[in-house]
Amino acid sequence: MNTKKQATKACSVCGGTLFVHPREAAHARVVACRSKTVDTDAGLPLTCLLMQPTLADDTRHALALIGDKSTSHSKGTAARDEIRHKILLRYLKEVREGEPTLVWYRAILKEYPSVLVANELSKLPFYRLNPDRRFTAIAELARIDHRIERLRNSTNDHYAELVAGYLDSRYDLMHFGFANGLFGKKNPVKINTLYRYIGIISRYLEWVHAQGHASLQDAGRIVFDEYVAAVDSVPAHAYALNQFYKWVKKKYPFITNINFHRRGKGMRLTRFETLSLDESRAAFQRICQHPDPRGRALALLCLFYAQQVSDSITLCRDELIRDPDTDRWRIFRQGAEEAYLVEPELSEAIDACLTGDWPGGARRTVDNTNDYVFVGKHHNPVAAITGMRLIREASGTHASVLRRTGIVNMYRGGQKTMGTVVLRDILNVSSPTLKKAIRATGESVNTPIAQEEAEELRRAFLDDDEDT
């Protein structure tokens, strides 16, 4: 750069003086030391991050990202580029290295669109190279806070503060998991689950407020039962509301205790919907004839191996091992002691998923073996709600019914390919529950049982298992 044509401009990161091209000095956009219009040969300010003896990779990449946009003059992208620069500047000034905290995420998501925040941060090393990243669904973090503000506008401050306090208690439990090395599926609180619960609670409180109740002190068991009977009779939703009532009662002792069991009451208390053997075979035939291999694979994982949808959708390429004798896939999930050989129909469906071989399907070619089998948007796995829809379209029934049927069929017909420990890991149930289920059959896990004993098994899971 010709020193005669130099001008100066303040660095947007450290505030020091940078030597830049005169056109850059007249421009209102942000500029940093790695920008292409900066003359680094003319000297950098002492406060510049590049002058520090050690520089984190995240900081270095963030500076480079700002510099890549420093010569852009597109009017169509100017406003969006400015927001991206501000996001990176906030990261450089307040974080610099590693994954941001929950407080930082919530603060920045109140100011900028979550899609732009995720897009910019996903380019940094902490996001791409960290397998134990804590916050993988930051868009839902923003939706949770927006939902509480919407609740505040539609009801009153009392209800909004109750939900905000309940949310903070869940975040505290989440941090407890982080502090003890629990990430991903092992964490006691997941953001997507919390978002779903906040939605359930908010809808209930909006209905309660519309009925003329200004606080939960006025909305006791009678109001709760009316809501369950007339508006939302899903037992899992009522159970989530019961948990919310329990937390509120600790803060306000005069609130009514609901005591709603997850399985419901009355006829719902003994409801454990499964398919009979004939219905299982009919569902299997429908699944095998379904054109979308994603639905076939997910439904067969439910029916054959009682897999939860949340576990199935995260199946990765590097968890698949080709069996040399049968040429079928073996699945080795993290935490399991051994891989298990899948049935031919499931192996064929997985092959089709890996190649994008279905009407309208397309498969992204990658070199990374840690790629998801069921890929959704932004290289992430398909959403759980999408997975449940695919299963319903393939089998004609709900994923939860298929999974319960898989659990019962494993014992009804005898499971001869997996040991108890592997079976426990696949079912994702506790050891005491599994032992009680085996005792209820009167035999070992590898022995066929009668229909009456299968009913006792259902009741054992019904009484103790909260995972089905």
N, C-alpha and C positions, 0 to 999 in steps of 0.2 A: 504494500500500500504506500502511495506517495505521501510522505510526511507533510508536504506543502498543502495537501488537500484534506488534512485531518481536522476533526472536530472532537469535542468531548461530550460524553453523556453518562449519566449516573447508572451504575449497574443495578438492575432490579432485585438482585439477590443480596449483595453485601452493601450496596449504597456507595461504593467507591467510584472513582472517576476512570472511565474507559475511553481510549482513543478510537474513534469510529469515523466512518465515511460521513461527509457533510449531509448527504441525503438521509442517513440513519439518524443524525442528530435532529433533523427536522421532523422525523416521524414520531408518532405518539405511542408506538408499540413498545413492548418490553424488550429489553436487551440484556444479555448476560455475557460472561467472559468467553463462552464457547460459541457465541453467535458469529456467523460468517462475516459480518460487517465490522467486526472488532479487530484491531491491529494488535495482536498479542506480542509482536516483536517490539512495539513501542513501550511495553511495560504494563504490568497489571498492578492494581492497587494492593497494598499490603493486607487489606481485609479480604481479598479475594479467596474463595474456597480452594482454588487451585494452588495457592501459596502455602496451604497447610501441609505439614509433613506427611500426614496420612489422610487419605480421602476414601470414603466408603464407595463401593461400587454403585449403590443406589443413587448417591449424590452425583457421581460422575455421569451416570446415564440420564438423570434428570436434567443436568446442565446441557448435555448433548441434545436432548429432545427439544429444549428451548431454542438451542442454536439452529436446529434443522428448519425451524419455522421463521427464522429471522429475516429471510429474503422473500417471504411470500407477500404478494400484493393483491391477492384475489379478494375482491369485494364480497363475493359470495360466502367465503369461509373466514372472513376477518373477525366477525363477532364470535364464532365458535373457537377460532384459534386464540382469541383473547381469553376466553374462559379456560381453555386448556393450559395456557400459560399461567393463569392465576392459580389453578389447581397445583401445578408443579411448583410454583413459587411457595405456596403454603406448605407443601411437603418439604421443600428445601429449608425453609426457615423454622419449621416446627418439628420435623421428624428427622430428616436427613438419612436415616439408615433403618432398615428393617420395616416390619409391618406396623402401620399406625395403630393407635389404641381405639377402643370403642368410642371414647369421648371425642376423639379427633374425627372419626368417621361421621358421627352423628352431627357434629358441628358443621362440617364441610358439606354434608348432604342437604342441609337446610338452605344452603346458598347456591349450590350448583346441581345440575341434573345428574342423577346417579349413573346414567349411561356414559357421560363424559368422564366422570370420576373413575369409573371402572376401566374405561378405555385407556386413559392415560396411565393409571397405576399398573395396569396389566403389562406395560412395557418395561417395568423396572424389575431388576433381578429378584427382589424379595418375593414378588408375585409369581414369577415364572419358575423359580428354582427352589422354592420352599415347600416341601411336601406336607409340613405341619402348619400351613397357613390357617389362622384362626377364623377369619371372616371371609367366607367364600360366596356369600349372597348379600353384598352390600346394598343392592337395589331394594331388598326386602327390609333392610334397616331403615331406609328412607320411608318406605310404605308404612311401617309400624308407627313412626312419629307422625306422619300425615294422618293416619287413621285416628290417632288420639286427638289431634287438633280438630278433625272433623266431628269427633264425638263431643268435644267441648262446644262446638258451634250448634250441634243438634240437640244437646241436652243441657248440662250445666257444669260448672267448675267442680262440683262435688264428685260426679261420676268420672270426669276426666282425670282428676287427681287420684282417685282410687285406681284407675287403670294404669296411670303413670307410676304409681307406687308399686303395683304388682309387677309391672315391667322391670323396674329397677331391681326388685327382689330376684327376678329370673336372671337378670344380667349379673347380679352378684354370684348366683349359683354357677353361671357360665364361667366367670372368672375363677371360681374355685376349681372348676375342671381344668382350666388352662394352667393354673398354678400347680396342679398335680399331674401334668403331662398328658391330659386327656384332650385329644383333638378329633375333629371329624365326627364319625359315628359314635365314638366313645365318649364324647362330651355329654354331660347330663342335660344340657339345654341346646337345642338347635334353632337357628334363626328362622328357618322356614316353618318349623313347628310352632314357634312362638308367634310368628305372624298369623298363622291360622287360628291360634287360640285368642289372640287379641281381636281378630275379626268376629269370632263367635261371641266373645264377651261384649264387644261393642254393639252388635246387633241386639243382644238381649237387653242391654241398658237403654238403648234407644227405644225399644218396645216398652220397657218399664216406665220410662219418662213419658212416653205418649199416653200411657194409661193414667197419668196424673200423679205418679209417685216421685217425689223430689229427692228421695234418698233410699238406700237399701234397707234402712230401718223399717220403712213402710212396705217393702217388697219382701215378704216372707215366703213360707212354704206354699201357701195357697196361690200366690202370684206366680211362683216358680212352676208349680204343677200346671197352672193354666197355660203358661207359655209352652211347656213341654207337650201338652195335649193338643193345643190349637195352632202352634206356630212351628216349632222345631222339635220333633220327637226322636231325633237321632240320639241313641244312648251315649255315644262318645262325646257329643256336644254338651249334653246334660252333665256328664262327668267333668268336662272342662269347667263348666259353670260352678259345679260343686267345689272344685279345687280353688276357684276364685273366691267363693264364699268363705272357705276355710281360712284363706289368707286375710280377708277383710275382717273376719271375726277376731283374729289376733290383735288387730289394731283397734277395732271398735267392738268390745265385748257384747254390746247390746244387739248386734246383728244376729239374725236367726241362723241356726246351724241347719243346713239342708240335709246332709247325710244321704246323698244319692249315690248308690253303687253304680259302677261302670256298666254292669249288665242290665241296669234298669230296674223295673219293679213289675209286679204282676206277671203277666204272660212273658214279658221281655226278660224277666229274671232267669228263666230257664231256656232262653232262646240261644241256640248254638247252631246256626244254619250250616248244613253241609249237604253234599250231593250223595245220593245212594250210589251203589256200585254200577247200576245200569245208567244212571244219570252221568256218572263219571265217564263211562265208556262213550256215551253220546257226546259229551263235551269234548272228549279227546278226538273224536272223529271230526267235529266241527273245527277244532283248532288245527288239525292237520290239513284241512282243506282251505284254510284261510290264506289269501294271497300275500298278505304282509308278513314277512318273516320276523319283524320286530314283535308283532302281536303273538305270533306262534311261539317264539322263544320265551317271551315274558310269561305267557300263560302256562307253558310247559314247566317253567321253573317253579311256578306256584303249585301246579297240580302234582308234579312228580316229586319235588323236593321241598315243598312248603316254604318257598323263599318269600320274604317280604319284598314288596315292590321297591322300597327305598334301597334295599340291598341289591336287587337284580339290576336296576338301572345303572348302578355304578360298576358293573362288571367291566374289567379292563382286558386288553389284549394280553398283557404279561401275566394274567391269571389263567390263561388257557394253555394247556399242554397237550400236544397231539399224541394220542396213544399209538405206539408203533404196531401193535397187534391188530387193532380194529379200525385204525385210521379215524377214530372218533375223538372228540375233545374230552379232556379231563379238566375239571375246574379246581383250582387251588386258591381259595380265598384267604386273605390275611387273617391270622388268628386260628385257622384250622390246622389240625395236625397232619392231615394227608389230603391228597387230591382225590376227587371222586369222578368216575367215568359216567358220562351222560348218555341218555338213550339216543338211538340213531336219529329219531325225528328232531330232537333238540339240537343235536350236532349239526344236522343239515340246515336248520333255521339259523344257527349262529354263523355258519359259513356264508349264508345269503346276506346276513346283516353286515358282515365284514366286507362284502363286495358291493353292497348297495343294489342287490339283485331283486328288485320288486317294482311294480308299476309306479313310475314317477320317482323312484329312489335314486339317490346319488351318494357316492361314498368319497370322502376326501382322502386323497393319497397322502400318507404321512410316513415318515421314517421312525417316529417315536413309537416304541412298543407299548408305552403306557398310555395308549389311546383307548377311549371308551368304545365298547361294542355297540351301545345304543347312543349314538351321538345326537345331541340337540343343537341349540344355538350357541355361538361363541365357543365352540369346541368343548362345551360342557355336556354331561349326560342329559338325556331327555328328562323333563320335569316329571315328578311323581304323578301329577294329575294326568299328564299325557300317557304315562305308562299304564295307569289304571284304565284309561279310555281304550288303549290298544288291546289290553287284556279282555275288556268287556266286549269289544267288537269281534275278537277272535273266538271267544268261548261262549258268549251269550250270557254270561253271569259275572258277578263282581269278583274282584281279585281276592277279597277277604274270604269269600265262600270257597274259592278254589284252594286257598291256603289251608283253611280248616279241613277241607276234604283231603288234602295231601297229608296232613298230620294224622288223621284217622286212618287213611288207607295204609300208611306206613306200618301201623300196628295191626290193622285188620288183616292185611295180607302177609305181614312179616317182612321186615327189612333185612335183607341178607347181604347187602353190599356195603353197609356202613356200620361202624361200631357206635356205641352209645355216645362217646365223646364227640365224634364227628356229627352225629345226628343232633346232639344238643346245640352245637355251633351253627348248623344249618338252620335249625328251627328258631334259633335266637331266643330260647327260653331258659329259665334258670334251672340249675341242677336239681334243687328240691322238687320243682314242678315236674321235671322229667322223671325223677325217681318215683314220685307218687303215681304218675301216669302208668309207669311200668308195673308197679305193685297192683294198680287197679285192674290190670289185665290178668293177674295171677300167674303170668308166665314171663319169660325173658323177652327182650325186644325182638329176637329172631324167631319167635314162635307165633304161628297164626292164632287169632283169637276169634271168638264167636261174636255174633251181632250184639248180644246182650252185654258182653264185656266191652265191646266198642262203645256202648252207651255209657258205661261206667267211666271209660276213658274220657269221653266228651265232658262228663260232669267234673272230672278231676281238673281238666284244663279250665273249665268254666269257673270253678271255685278259686283257683290259685293263679292262673296265668293271665297277666295283663298285656301280653304281647300279641295275642291272637285277636 
